[in-house]
Amino acid sequence: MSVTPRMTLEDFYKIAPDARDALIALGKAVDASGLEKELTELVKLRVSQINGCAFCLQLHLGIARKLGIKASKLDLAAAWRDADIYTPRERAALAWAEILTQAEHGAASDAAFDSLRQEFNQSDIAFLTAAIANINAWNRICGGLRFAPVI
């Protein structure tokens, strides 16, 4: 089965520059927050796997590799619960990312939030949550419009 792009990334940027700029600004705010870039890229990778966004998967795998994230962590991201290579902080971030991405039943539970607070301070939680929201928005745009992965 062939997947035909519905729009190119370049066309989206031309048509919706304010939307592009807002999403990019949110990403820059997360990057400037002090939250570890390796952690946010791992989260972006996992969320993009859940959402099935090939464009974002390819993009964030490339960034993660350039950052020097171990190949084993990238390879096992989909099964992170079963792999003992992730730190408690990474596990907390990945769990929070999955909860917010798969929020079919409403808001995240207090228990889930309490688990997150064991590894992150209030500022980190705010920016981690913003990073998760941002990659979900990008996944909906890139996946919905079928942007072709850059290989």
MODELLER restraints for C-alpha pairs under 7 A, 6 or more apart:
rsr = mdl.restraints
at = mdl.atoms
rsr.add(forms.Gaussian(group=physical.xy_distance, feature=features.Distance(at['CA:5:A'], at['CA:145:A']), mean=6.40, stdev=0.5))
rsr.add(forms.Gaussian(group=physical.xy_distance, feature=features.Distance(at['CA:5:A'], at['CA:146:A']), mean=4.57, stdev=0.5))
rsr.add(forms.Gaussian(group=physical.xy_distance, feature=features.Distance(at['CA:5:A'], at['CA:147:A']), mean=5.52, stdev=0.5))
rsr.add(forms.Gaussian(group=physical.xy_distance, feature=features.Distance(at['CA:5:A'], at['CA:148:A']), mean=6.21, stdev=0.5))
rsr.add(forms.Gaussian(group=physical.xy_distance, feature=features.Distance(at['CA:6:A'], at['CA:145:A']), mean=4.92, stdev=0.5))
rsr.add(forms.Gaussian(group=physical.xy_distance, feature=features.Distance(at['CA:6:A'], at['CA:146:A']), mean=5.66, stdev=0.5))
rsr.add(forms.Gaussian(group=physical.xy_distance, feature=features.Distance(at['CA:7:A'], at['CA:145:A']), mean=5.57, stdev=0.5))
rsr.add(forms.Gaussian(group=physical.xy_distance, feature=features.Distance(at['CA:7:A'], at['CA:146:A']), mean=6.90, stdev=0.5))
rsr.add(forms.Gaussian(group=physical.xy_distance, feature=features.Distance(at['CA:7:A'], at['CA:147:A']), mean=6.49, stdev=0.5))
rsr.add(forms.Gaussian(group=physical.xy_distance, feature=features.Distance(at['CA:8:A'], at['CA:147:A']), mean=5.62, stdev=0.5))
rsr.add(forms.Gaussian(group=physical.xy_distance, feature=features.Distance(at['CA:9:A'], at['CA:147:A']), mean=6.07, stdev=0.5))
rsr.add(forms.Gaussian(group=physical.xy_distance, feature=features.Distance(at['CA:13:A'], at['CA:20:A']), mean=6.13, stdev=0.5))
rsr.add(forms.Gaussian(group=physical.xy_distance, feature=features.Distance(at['CA:23:A'], at['CA:134:A']), mean=6.59, stdev=0.5))
rsr.add(forms.Gaussian(group=physical.xy_distance, feature=features.Distance(at['CA:26:A'], at['CA:134:A']), mean=6.98, stdev=0.5))
rsr.add(forms.Gaussian(group=physical.xy_distance, feature=features.Distance(at['CA:27:A'], at['CA:131:A']), mean=6.73, stdev=0.5))
rsr.add(forms.Gaussian(group=physical.xy_distance, feature=features.Distance(at['CA:30:A'], at['CA:127:A']), mean=5.51, stdev=0.5))
rsr.add(forms.Gaussian(group=physical.xy_distance, feature=features.Distance(at['CA:30:A'], at['CA:131:A']), mean=6.30, stdev=0.5))
rsr.add(forms.Gaussian(group=physical.xy_distance, feature=features.Distance(at['CA:31:A'], at['CA:37:A']), mean=6.66, stdev=0.5))
rsr.add(forms.Gaussian(group=physical.xy_distance, feature=features.Distance(at['CA:33:A'], at['CA:127:A']), mean=6.86, stdev=0.5))
rsr.add(forms.Gaussian(group=physical.xy_distance, feature=features.Distance(at['CA:35:A'], at['CA:124:A']), mean=6.25, stdev=0.5))
rsr.add(forms.Gaussian(group=physical.xy_distance, feature=features.Distance(at['CA:38:A'], at['CA:64:A']), mean=6.71, stdev=0.5))
rsr.add(forms.Gaussian(group=physical.xy_distance, feature=features.Distance(at['CA:38:A'], at['CA:67:A']), mean=6.70, stdev=0.5))
rsr.add(forms.Gaussian(group=physical.xy_distance, feature=features.Distance(at['CA:38:A'], at['CA:69:A']), mean=6.68, stdev=0.5))
rsr.add(forms.Gaussian(group=physical.xy_distance, feature=features.Distance(at['CA:39:A'], at['CA:90:A']), mean=6.53, stdev=0.5))
rsr.add(forms.Gaussian(group=physical.xy_distance, feature=features.Distance(at['CA:40:A'], at['CA:131:A']), mean=6.94, stdev=0.5))
rsr.add(forms.Gaussian(group=physical.xy_distance, feature=features.Distance(at['CA:41:A'], at['CA:60:A']), mean=6.29, stdev=0.5))
rsr.add(forms.Gaussian(group=physical.xy_distance, feature=features.Distance(at['CA:41:A'], at['CA:64:A']), mean=6.01, stdev=0.5))
rsr.add(forms.Gaussian(group=physical.xy_distance, feature=features.Distance(at['CA:43:A'], at['CA:93:A']), mean=6.87, stdev=0.5))
rsr.add(forms.Gaussian(group=physical.xy_distance, feature=features.Distance(at['CA:43:A'], at['CA:94:A']), mean=5.84, stdev=0.5))
rsr.add(forms.Gaussian(group=physical.xy_distance, feature=features.Distance(at['CA:43:A'], at['CA:97:A']), mean=6.44, stdev=0.5))
rsr.add(forms.Gaussian(group=physical.xy_distance, feature=features.Distance(at['CA:44:A'], at['CA:60:A']), mean=6.76, stdev=0.5))
rsr.add(forms.Gaussian(group=physical.xy_distance, feature=features.Distance(at['CA:44:A'], at['CA:132:A']), mean=6.98, stdev=0.5))
rsr.add(forms.Gaussian(group=physical.xy_distance, feature=features.Distance(at['CA:44:A'], at['CA:135:A']), mean=5.95, stdev=0.5))
rsr.add(forms.Gaussian(group=physical.xy_distance, feature=features.Distance(at['CA:45:A'], at['CA:57:A']), mean=5.80, stdev=0.5))
rsr.add(forms.Gaussian(group=physical.xy_distance, feature=features.Distance(at['CA:45:A'], at['CA:60:A']), mean=5.86, stdev=0.5))
rsr.add(forms.Gaussian(group=physical.xy_distance, feature=features.Distance(at['CA:45:A'], at['CA:61:A']), mean=6.74, stdev=0.5))
rsr.add(forms.Gaussian(group=physical.xy_distance, feature=features.Distance(at['CA:46:A'], at['CA:77:A']), mean=6.10, stdev=0.5))
rsr.add(forms.Gaussian(group=physical.xy_distance, feature=features.Distance(at['CA:46:A'], at['CA:78:A']), mean=6.44, stdev=0.5))
rsr.add(forms.Gaussian(group=physical.xy_distance, feature=features.Distance(at['CA:47:A'], at['CA:97:A']), mean=6.55, stdev=0.5))
rsr.add(forms.Gaussian(group=physical.xy_distance, feature=features.Distance(at['CA:47:A'], at['CA:98:A']), mean=6.84, stdev=0.5))
rsr.add(forms.Gaussian(group=physical.xy_distance, feature=features.Distance(at['CA:47:A'], at['CA:101:A']), mean=6.73, stdev=0.5))
rsr.add(forms.Gaussian(group=physical.xy_distance, feature=features.Distance(at['CA:47:A'], at['CA:136:A']), mean=6.93, stdev=0.5))
rsr.add(forms.Gaussian(group=physical.xy_distance, feature=features.Distance(at['CA:48:A'], at['CA:56:A']), mean=6.07, stdev=0.5))
rsr.add(forms.Gaussian(group=physical.xy_distance, feature=features.Distance(at['CA:48:A'], at['CA:57:A']), mean=5.60, stdev=0.5))
rsr.add(forms.Gaussian(group=physical.xy_distance, feature=features.Distance(at['CA:48:A'], at['CA:139:A']), mean=6.37, stdev=0.5))
rsr.add(forms.Gaussian(group=physical.xy_distance, feature=features.Distance(at['CA:49:A'], at['CA:57:A']), mean=6.67, stdev=0.5))
rsr.add(forms.Gaussian(group=physical.xy_distance, feature=features.Distance(at['CA:51:A'], at['CA:139:A']), mean=6.63, stdev=0.5))
rsr.add(forms.Gaussian(group=physical.xy_distance, feature=features.Distance(at['CA:53:A'], at['CA:139:A']), mean=5.65, stdev=0.5))
rsr.add(forms.Gaussian(group=physical.xy_distance, feature=features.Distance(at['CA:53:A'], at['CA:142:A']), mean=6.83, stdev=0.5))
rsr.add(forms.Gaussian(group=physical.xy_distance, feature=features.Distance(at['CA:53:A'], at['CA:143:A']), mean=4.95, stdev=0.5))
rsr.add(forms.Gaussian(group=physical.xy_distance, feature=features.Distance(at['CA:54:A'], at['CA:149:A']), mean=5.98, stdev=0.5))
rsr.add(forms.Gaussian(group=physical.xy_distance, feature=features.Distance(at['CA:55:A'], at['CA:142:A']), mean=6.54, stdev=0.5))
rsr.add(forms.Gaussian(group=physical.xy_distance, feature=features.Distance(at['CA:55:A'], at['CA:147:A']), mean=6.04, stdev=0.5))
rsr.add(forms.Gaussian(group=physical.xy_distance, feature=features.Distance(at['CA:55:A'], at['CA:148:A']), mean=5.89, stdev=0.5))
rsr.add(forms.Gaussian(group=physical.xy_distance, feature=features.Distance(at['CA:55:A'], at['CA:149:A']), mean=4.06, stdev=0.5))
rsr.add(forms.Gaussian(group=physical.xy_distance, feature=features.Distance(at['CA:55:A'], at['CA:150:A']), mean=6.94, stdev=0.5))
rsr.add(forms.Gaussian(group=physical.xy_distance, feature=features.Distance(at['CA:56:A'], at['CA:139:A']), mean=6.61, stdev=0.5))
rsr.add(forms.Gaussian(group=physical.xy_distance, feature=features.Distance(at['CA:58:A'], at['CA:149:A']), mean=6.10, stdev=0.5))
rsr.add(forms.Gaussian(group=physical.xy_distance, feature=features.Distance(at['CA:58:A'], at['CA:150:A']), mean=6.91, stdev=0.5))
rsr.add(forms.Gaussian(group=physical.xy_distance, feature=features.Distance(at['CA:73:A'], at['CA:85:A']), mean=6.90, stdev=0.5))
rsr.add(forms.Gaussian(group=physical.xy_distance, feature=features.Distance(at['CA:89:A'], at['CA:119:A']), mean=5.41, stdev=0.5))
rsr.add(forms.Gaussian(group=physical.xy_distance, feature=features.Distance(at['CA:92:A'], at['CA:115:A']), mean=6.92, stdev=0.5))
rsr.add(forms.Gaussian(group=physical.xy_distance, feature=features.Distance(at['CA:92:A'], at['CA:116:A']), mean=5.44, stdev=0.5))
rsr.add(forms.Gaussian(group=physical.xy_distance, feature=features.Distance(at['CA:92:A'], at['CA:119:A']), mean=6.85, stdev=0.5))
rsr.add(forms.Gaussian(group=physical.xy_distance, feature=features.Distance(at['CA:97:A'], at['CA:132:A']), mean=5.97, stdev=0.5))
rsr.add(forms.Gaussian(group=physical.xy_distance, feature=features.Distance(at['CA:99:A'], at['CA:108:A']), mean=6.39, stdev=0.5))
rsr.add(forms.Gaussian(group=physical.xy_distance, feature=features.Distance(at['CA:100:A'], at['CA:108:A']), mean=6.83, stdev=0.5))
rsr.add(forms.Gaussian(group=physical.xy_distance, feature=features.Distance(at['CA:101:A'], at['CA:136:A']), mean=6.98, stdev=0.5))
